[in-house]
Amino acid sequence: MKKYLLYSILLVFCCYWSLSFYYLYKALNFEFKGVVQNVVRSSYHKTITVNNNNFDLEWVRWYDDLYEIEVGDTVVKHRGTQWMSLIKQK
C-alpha cells in the first residue's frame, strides 16, 4: 500500500511540472502588440485582452513590475521571450 502511495505522489508531482512547462511554452509563443482592452485579476495571475484575444500573464514578465496593467495601456510582447514592454497611458 505504501508503494502505491509513493507512486501516486510521484505521478501528481510529474503531472504538475509537465503542466507548468506546457504553460511556460505556451506563454513563450504569445506575440501581441496593442492597447489593453480588459484586465481580469484573480488571486494568482492576470489575464489581459489585446486585439480581442485573451492572454494569461502568469509566466509573462514586464520590466517594471511595480506598475499595474490597466485598460488603455499599450503592451508589446515578441514571440520567444518571456518579457513584455508596458507603456503606461497618460
DOTORTOR-168193 format. One record per residue (C-alpha): residue in one letter; x, y, z; residue number from 1. Coordinates in nm, 2 decimals, m for minus. Layout:
N
+------+--------+--------+--------+-----+
: rest :   east :  north :     up :  nr :
+------+--------+--------+--------+-----+
:    A :      X :      Y :      Z : NUM :
...
+------+--------+--------+--------+-----+
# end
This chain:
90
+------+--------+--------+--------+-----+
: rest :   east :  north :     up :  nr :
+------+--------+--------+--------+-----+
:    M :   0.00 :   0.00 :   0.00 :   1 :
:    K :   0.29 :   0.24 :   0.08 :   2 :
:    K :   0.44 :   0.17 :  m0.26 :   3 :
:    Y :   0.12 :   0.28 :  m0.44 :   4 :
:    L :   0.11 :   0.60 :  m0.23 :   5 :
:    L :   0.46 :   0.69 :  m0.33 :   6 :
:    Y :   0.38 :   0.62 :  m0.69 :   7 :
:    S :   0.07 :   0.83 :  m0.67 :   8 :
:    I :   0.26 :   1.12 :  m0.52 :   9 :
:    L :   0.53 :   1.10 :  m0.79 :  10 :
:    L :   0.26 :   1.09 :  m1.06 :  11 :
:    V :   0.09 :   1.40 :  m0.93 :  12 :
:    F :   0.43 :   1.58 :  m0.90 :  13 :
:    C :   0.52 :   1.49 :  m1.26 :  14 :
:    C :   0.18 :   1.60 :  m1.39 :  15 :
:    Y :   0.21 :   1.93 :  m1.21 :  16 :
:    W :   0.56 :   2.00 :  m1.36 :  17 :
:    S :   0.45 :   1.89 :  m1.70 :  18 :
:    L :   0.16 :   2.13 :  m1.70 :  19 :
:    S :   0.38 :   2.41 :  m1.57 :  20 :
:    F :   0.63 :   2.36 :  m1.86 :  21 :
:    Y :   0.34 :   2.35 :  m2.10 :  22 :
:    Y :   0.20 :   2.68 :  m1.98 :  23 :
:    L :   0.55 :   2.83 :  m2.00 :  24 :
:    Y :   0.60 :   2.71 :  m2.35 :  25 :
:    K :   0.26 :   2.85 :  m2.44 :  26 :
:    A :   0.34 :   3.19 :  m2.29 :  27 :
:    L :   0.67 :   3.20 :  m2.48 :  28 :
:    N :   0.48 :   3.16 :  m2.81 :  29 :
:    F :   0.25 :   3.46 :  m2.73 :  30 :
:    E :   0.30 :   3.76 :  m2.96 :  31 :
:    F :   0.09 :   4.07 :  m2.92 :  32 :
:    K :   0.11 :   4.44 :  m2.97 :  33 :
:    G :  m0.17 :   4.68 :  m2.89 :  34 :
:    V :  m0.39 :   4.86 :  m2.64 :  35 :
:    V :  m0.52 :   4.66 :  m2.34 :  36 :
:    Q :  m0.89 :   4.63 :  m2.37 :  37 :
:    N :  m0.97 :   4.44 :  m2.05 :  38 :
:    V :  m0.78 :   4.32 :  m1.74 :  39 :
:    V :  m0.91 :   4.04 :  m1.52 :  40 :
:    R :  m0.72 :   3.99 :  m1.19 :  41 :
:    S :  m0.75 :   3.67 :  m0.99 :  42 :
:    S :  m0.57 :   3.56 :  m0.68 :  43 :
:    Y :  m0.27 :   3.43 :  m0.85 :  44 :
:    H :  m0.24 :   3.58 :  m1.20 :  45 :
:    K :  m0.38 :   3.83 :  m1.45 :  46 :
:    T :  m0.54 :   3.79 :  m1.79 :  47 :
:    I :  m0.54 :   4.08 :  m2.04 :  48 :
:    T :  m0.73 :   4.13 :  m2.36 :  49 :
:    V :  m0.54 :   4.27 :  m2.65 :  50 :
:    N :  m0.69 :   4.29 :  m3.01 :  51 :
:    N :  m0.98 :   4.08 :  m2.89 :  52 :
:    N :  m0.76 :   3.79 :  m2.77 :  53 :
:    N :  m0.70 :   3.69 :  m2.41 :  54 :
:    F :  m0.35 :   3.63 :  m2.28 :  55 :
:    D :  m0.27 :   3.48 :  m1.94 :  56 :
:    L :   0.02 :   3.67 :  m1.78 :  57 :
:    E :   0.12 :   3.41 :  m1.52 :  58 :
:    W :   0.45 :   3.34 :  m1.70 :  59 :
:    V :   0.49 :   3.68 :  m1.87 :  60 :
:    R :   0.71 :   3.95 :  m1.70 :  61 :
:    W :   0.75 :   4.32 :  m1.77 :  62 :
:    Y :   1.04 :   4.54 :  m1.70 :  63 :
:    D :   0.89 :   4.73 :  m1.40 :  64 :
:    D :   0.66 :   4.50 :  m1.20 :  65 :
:    L :   0.57 :   4.79 :  m0.98 :  66 :
:    Y :   0.33 :   4.92 :  m1.24 :  67 :
:    E :  m0.02 :   4.76 :  m1.26 :  68 :
:    I :  m0.16 :   4.69 :  m1.61 :  69 :
:    E :  m0.47 :   4.90 :  m1.67 :  70 :
:    V :  m0.72 :   4.93 :  m1.95 :  71 :
:    G :  m0.58 :   5.17 :  m2.21 :  72 :
:    D :  m0.21 :   5.08 :  m2.16 :  73 :
:    T :  m0.01 :   4.97 :  m2.46 :  74 :
:    V :   0.17 :   4.63 :  m2.44 :  75 :
:    V :   0.42 :   4.47 :  m2.67 :  76 :
:    K :   0.55 :   4.11 :  m2.64 :  77 :
:    H :   0.75 :   3.93 :  m2.90 :  78 :
:    R :   0.74 :   3.56 :  m2.96 :  79 :
:    G :   1.02 :   3.36 :  m2.80 :  80 :
:    T :   1.07 :   3.58 :  m2.50 :  81 :
:    Q :   0.92 :   3.59 :  m2.16 :  82 :
:    W :   0.94 :   3.97 :  m2.13 :  83 :
:    M :   0.67 :   4.23 :  m2.23 :  84 :
:    S :   0.70 :   4.60 :  m2.27 :  85 :
:    L :   0.44 :   4.81 :  m2.09 :  86 :
:    I :   0.38 :   5.17 :  m2.20 :  87 :
:    K :   0.15 :   5.35 :  m1.95 :  88 :
:    Q :  m0.13 :   5.58 :  m2.07 :  89 :
:    K :  m0.10 :   5.94 :  m1.96 :  90 :
+------+--------+--------+--------+-----+
# end
